[in-house]
């Protein structure tokens, strides 16, 4: 009698059953030892599931590459075949991203890892299947060995095999880097020499209306920048400044970049009253700034508490939005573009038909969609796209427009991809027939105006409680209620 167990294939129905079981059961009645064992086992299960995802990804790639090769012309040139297969790979990466509910960039990374595990890092792939290494650690190893040729990469995989289960993220990445540098020192030097071309500065949202300003610099320049800021902090501390070291360095960085003097010290303690915005920074004097704010007229002019949205950042408190506009120095010019809603709550705008969206139309799409409309893609909008292509008689109207990043707009043109619907609700259809709904973010909406004529902000919301609307804004409040368009004070524009 054979003891060999019959291997049952992993199917979507089987996985769904596991998910349902996990959703309806829990670790009831287990002792402490068994609870730890369960946590360990589930961690291994996540890694093994990632390995099955990787193998499914390579199977999908192979299937679509085979279909593409079969449909290709017999007279296709080598360069054309290379471009076609690259397009198929990009399309598969986008499909994986939608299936895994991540950005297209992450989808491409998952695809690259899957191919590497199969073709060049087999021992790492086996460790992932056993649950001995997490998907993220496997990604780190693949990243640090990516520039090696296939033979050297397999050699690095063999050397690292004993370290996969015992090292943490940082230590494993460092070990992979060390081995890669030793196996191909010439390529490592060439790679480092070219890396400075990737230097850049980026901005991304942080909690509590803050942002992360990140600079990717060559190591010498990065060390020089931080050393200069640290020396300045030491000098300031010696003079008795009460700010923290991080605050001093952050203030000095802004001062040196914007050429605006940094504050000498925090003169007022942070207020416990959330409505007191007087201590918050505003636009530096002499700096011209266009703020794309999606907000209601009552938020801007009538003290309403409905949050505003800064395009590229996200929601901010209503009182902070008013503070940025009203408290800007007279030497600064701050412009605010408001978007209006129809009775259904959709942002609206009307323009004639044309081949390309005009500049203001494009700005409208950026403000309405905020980030790329592809689900789970948070990339900045680069292209104003026709949902129904212009080549298929799609009109150049905002109801047929959407904001996409460059990558997603290129993917949309691949064979088998299709988009239906309107700007208010589009549906992305992939080559495998899967559908993903895409809708713009819900715009801010103030409560219905109750018909009273009081201009006291305290009656509209707690953010500015007890403070009357400035005299210069009262005419604007009344004008907004009548639906007319007016210009505000010289330093901001509606």
Secondary structure, 3 states (H helix, E strand, C coil): CCCCCCCCCCCHHHHHHHHHHHHHCCCCCCCHHHHHHHHHHHHHHHHHHHHHHHHHHHHHHHHHHHHHHHHCCCCCCHHHHHHHHHHHHHHHHHHHHHHHCCCHHHHHHHHHHHHHHHHCCHHHHHHHHHCCCCHHHHHHHHHHCCCCCHHHHHHHHHHHCCCCCCCCHHHHHHHHHHHHHHHCHHHHHHHHHHHHHHCEEEEEEECCCEEEEEEECCHHHHHHHHHHHHHHHHHHHHCCCCCCHHHHHHHHHHHHHHCCCCCCCCCCCCCCCCCCCCCCCCCCCCCEEEECEECCHHHHHCCCCCCEEECCCEEECHHHHHHHHHCCCCCCEEEECCCEECCCCCEECCCCCCCCCCHHHHHHHHHHHCCCCCCCCCCCCCEEEECCCHHHCCCCCHHHEEEECHHHHHHHCCCCCEEEEECCEEEEECCCCCEEEECCCCCCCCCCCCCCCCCEHHHCCCCCCCCECCHHHHHHHHHHHHCCCCCCCCCCCC
